[in-house]
Amino acid sequence: RKPVVLKGMELGTCTTKWTVDYLSQAEGSKEVKIHVSAVPQMDFLSKNFVYRTLPFDVFVRRAAEVKHKEYFLSEDEKYYLRSVGEDARKDIADIRKQFPILAEDVQIPEYFEKERFFSSVFRISSAGLQLWTHYDVMDNFLIQVTGKKRVVLYSPQDAPYLYLSGTKSKVLDVDNPDFEKYPLFVKAKRYQCFLEGGDVLFIPALWFHNVISEEFGVALNIFWKHLPSESYDKTDTYGNKDPTAASRAIQILDRALKTLEELPEEYRDFYARRMVLRIQEKAYRNDYG
């Protein structure tokens, strides 16, 4: 249940074929919805980016550029494609359906039963783009097809130090964090790896990750269900909604905390601390290795 970089895996012809020219020709002018950001660090909480639509071939060429003659926000804006299903609210991303020609070039590593497959997310990033730190609720492979990425990871047990809002961390700049604003972040143990074309990073469910594209690159994320299928939210098309039991537990906790508001402050403090102790005794793991 720890991240690992797998090298030398058989991934098909994608690692040699997927040049800018080939990508542009293979899928042509079909329209894709993309993220466009004027700054390298994208923030999903403040939404410091805009969504735009471009023909796929135009998008690929723009994403591979450093300076743009044509642009939406600025000449050095960053582009990011995260493929979605035909109906993003109902359909999962599946490269075989959304990019069938490119899918023929890919051999997905067979590390899980085929019926456990959830989604295959096609990703293209401009050089310098940094995605926000977040966790997913399913195990997944990050297959770096072309280009270089740096990935910073944090253990699920370091969640108390990551200043979470839902599945995302508020700490955007993991290399130069604001310790006045986020003092506990110094306690989070950082893991880091570098991916090149052909490398595969296994990211276990609940591990936080922050991805920096050091070059223009193409990647494919493969998600699969590590837990029994009934554990997952049936409306989850992105693989990032908490398991249904976890969601129910959080709702119950929210109701308990609201009930505590009926007490004076010193009583509220005392019983809240008792609740924390109960959670530690009943639910925390003992192996912090």
GIURWO-V527512 format. One record per run of one state. SS is the DSSP state (H for helix, E for strand, L for the rest). FROM is the first residue (numbers start at 1). TO is the last residue. If there is no record, write none. Layout:
BEGIN
[[SS | FROM | TO] [SS | FROM | TO]]
END
This chain:
BEGIN
[[L | 1 | 3] [E | 4 | 6] [L | 7 | 13] [H | 14 | 17] [L | 18 | 19] [H | 20 | 27] [L | 28 | 30] [E | 31 | 37] [L | 38 | 40] [E | 41 | 41] [L | 42 | 49] [E | 50 | 55] [H | 56 | 64] [L | 65 | 77] [E | 78 | 82] [L | 83 | 93] [E | 94 | 94] [H | 95 | 98] [L | 99 | 99] [H | 100 | 103] [L | 104 | 113] [H | 114 | 116] [E | 117 | 125] [L | 126 | 129] [E | 130 | 130] [L | 131 | 133] [E | 134 | 134] [L | 135 | 138] [E | 139 | 146] [L | 147 | 148] [E | 149 | 154] [L | 155 | 155] [H | 156 | 161] [L | 162 | 163] [E | 164 | 165] [L | 166 | 167] [E | 168 | 169] [L | 170 | 182] [H | 183 | 187] [L | 188 | 190] [E | 191 | 195] [L | 196 | 198] [E | 199 | 203] [L | 204 | 207] [E | 208 | 213] [L | 214 | 216] [E | 217 | 224] [L | 225 | 228] [H | 229 | 231] [L | 232 | 243] [H | 244 | 260] [L | 261 | 264] [H | 265 | 283] [L | 284 | 289]]
END
